[in-house]
Amino acid sequence: MAIQELTAQQVYRPCDPAAFDFETTAELEPLSEIVGQPRAVEALEFGVGIASRGYNVFAFGLPGSGKTTLITRFLEQRSAEEPVPDDFCYVTDFENPRRPRILRLPAGQGRELRDEMKSLVNHLRQDIPRAFESEEFQEQRKRVVREIEKQQEALFQELQEQAKSRAFALVRTPVGLILVPALHGEPLTDRQYEALDEQTKAKLARLREELSGEIERGMRRIRELEKEARARVRDLERQIAMLAVGHHIDELQAKYSDLPEVVEYLEGVREDVVENVDAFRGRESAPEGLPPALRTLADEQQFVRYAVNVIIDNAETEGAPVVVENNPTYGNLVGRIEHRALFGALVTDLTMIEPGALHRANGGYLVLNALDVLTNPYAWQVLKRSLKAGEIRTESLGEQLSLVSTVSLEPQPIPLDVKVVMIGSPLLYYLLHAYDEDFPKLFKVQADFGPYMDRTPEAERQYALFVRTLSEEEGLPAFDRTAVARLVEHSSRVVGDQEKLSTRFGPIADLVREAAYFASQNGHDVVTGDDVRQAIEAGIFRR
């Protein structure tokens, strides 16, 4: 075959500015769809549309094709029409405080419950001491104590008479009651006792032995009365505490009556407050000698058990969340449990459980860079574990690897409902597909972003829409029709095909920015074809 010489007109396909139906891109509407990627768009729509587990998406293509931007924009448009997911809160499990439990509430109500529980504690710290300082409580308490003391005194007098009838006296000592030989009701001294003859001593020893059983039974009864007194006072305190806390809890239970888990939790709060009422009365305070700041911190720590940690807060979310995590470390994915120093020890509580990207994206979409996930230690493992189990388990990496022995929490796992879109290169996709047996099960959808698209009038117009969108987002001047035509011609030259246009919008966006710069240098209000040509030539010169 003979080699044919091509003319300049044959290797260069011009774009006629007159073919456009606008003067400048300012007249156009912003772009609302992904340009030139029908296969990738179909894959994305399928992946995010199917509800079955494992249909997460791996998007790959050449660098600079704008995958992250395009995918994020696509997900945001779709998520705007979806319902806002629920809130999740961590609260104390009063039966097992080391394992905080979760509460699931409609969006926005988690924040309300948190504020209402904080208000509840503040009210109880005022109402409970006031209730115990009331004259009614003090009188009832005194009545119970007097009644028990009267019974104890009567029993003691009875024991005293029994001892007196047998020549003994009951003497109160710091260790309890003891029997002492007596003469005419007066206890004998040691010298008087030693002066007695042996026959009298033997008789007194026999009588002491006979009395000891009766005295022991009487003493047991006195101790039982003391226990009864404490129990009755405690019951009275419980009644007062129940009255002080009751109407507050009842109001909250009425508000959340359609959420059985919250009602159950509030009932647990009621019982726990009654059991730990001394903390609200100020009887359980920090050790003496501490600085005021530490004393305040220690006192406040007693009430953390009633705090609500809104780990997933969707109060201000519109539609389903779309989260792009640029630093997908282990902790940034599944959250972390913080610690702080208190009295020389590291301590933690449920308010120090911090959310990760999986928490924030729960009920929506999470966009990750595959290389970043794979190069961060244990990030890929914890992502796979979470997707396979369908739950987010927050635990310290050091504790998981047995590197530290600090006492920590074991939060209840949170149910996970998320679509993950990982973005990477074709090489990463095929390596993972070949060497990681979990990958094909978890990322069943591939979205292939091609490097070019057919050069049609519609595609050329989409370039103009792309310029309009970028100008609006970054505050760049509008392009006239000659500038858009020069961009189209340059795009065909980049891919080396007159019938194709590049879909690597990263370099095209850079050219748009550089042309806008030269337009400002040239004093133009809109970017012209000459400004685009100057930007192209300047780029070639710099290289």
Stockholm file with secondary structure:
# STOCKHOLM 1.0

chainA/1-543         MAIQELTAQQVYRPCDPAAFDFETTAELEPLSEIVGQPRAVEALEFGVGIASRGYNVFAFGLPGSGKTTLITRFLEQRSAEEPVPDDFCYVTDFENPRRPRILRLPAGQGRELRDEMKSLVNHLRQDIPRAFESEEFQEQRKRVVREIEKQQEALFQELQEQAKSRAFALVRTPVGLILVPALHGEPLTDRQYEALDEQTKAKLARLREELSGEIERGMRRIRELEKEARARVRDLERQIAMLAVGHHIDELQAKYSDLPEVVEYLEGVREDVVENVDAFRGRESAPEGLPPALRTLADEQQFVRYAVNVIIDNAETEGAPVVVENNPTYGNLVGRIEHRALFGALVTDLTMIEPGALHRANGGYLVLNALDVLTNPYAWQVLKRSLKAGEIRTESLGEQLSLVSTVSLEPQPIPLDVKVVMIGSPLLYYLLHAYDEDFPKLFKVQADFGPYMDRTPEAERQYALFVRTLSEEEGLPAFDRTAVARLVEHSSRVVGDQEKLSTRFGPIADLVREAAYFASQNGHDVVTGDDVRQAIEAGIFRR
#=GR chainA/1-543 SS CCCCCCCHHHHCCCCCGGGSSCSBGGGSCCCCSCSSCHHHHHHHHHHHHCCSTTBCEEEEECTTSCHHHHHHHHHHHHHTTSCCCCEEEEECCTTCTTSCEEEEECTTHHHHHHHHHHHHHHHHHHHHHHHHTSHHHHHHHHHHHHHHHHHHHHHHHHHHHHHHTTTEEEEEETTEEEEEEEETTEECCHHHHHTSCHHHHHHHHHHHHHHHHHHHHHHHHHHHHHHHHHHHHHHHHHHHHHHHHHHHHHHHHHHTTTCHHHHHHHHHHHHHHHHTHHHHHTCSCCCTTCCHHHHHHHHHHTTGGGCCEEEECCTTCCSSCEEEESSCCHHHHHCEECCEEETTEEECCGGGEECCHHHHHTTSEEEEEHHHHHHSTTHHHHHHHHHHHTEECCCCHHHHTTCCCCCCCCCCCEECCCEEEEEECHHHHHHHHHHCTTHHHHBCEEEEECSEEECCHHHHHHHHHHHHHHHHHHTCCCBBHHHHHHHHHHHHHHHTCTTEEECCHHHHHHHHHHHHHHHHHTTCSSBCHHHHHHHHHHHHHHC
#=GC SS_cons         CCCCCCCHHHHCCCCCGGGSSCSBGGGSCCCCSCSSCHHHHHHHHHHHHCCSTTBCEEEEECTTSCHHHHHHHHHHHHHTTSCCCCEEEEECCTTCTTSCEEEEECTTHHHHHHHHHHHHHHHHHHHHHHHHTSHHHHHHHHHHHHHHHHHHHHHHHHHHHHHHTTTEEEEEETTEEEEEEEETTEECCHHHHHTSCHHHHHHHHHHHHHHHHHHHHHHHHHHHHHHHHHHHHHHHHHHHHHHHHHHHHHHHHHHTTTCHHHHHHHHHHHHHHHHTHHHHHTCSCCCTTCCHHHHHHHHHHTTGGGCCEEEECCTTCCSSCEEEESSCCHHHHHCEECCEEETTEEECCGGGEECCHHHHHTTSEEEEEHHHHHHSTTHHHHHHHHHHHTEECCCCHHHHTTCCCCCCCCCCCEECCCEEEEEECHHHHHHHHHHCTTHHHHBCEEEEECSEEECCHHHHHHHHHHHHHHHHHHTCCCBBHHHHHHHHHHHHHHHTCTTEEECCHHHHHHHHHHHHHHHHHTTCSSBCHHHHHHHHHHHHHHC
//
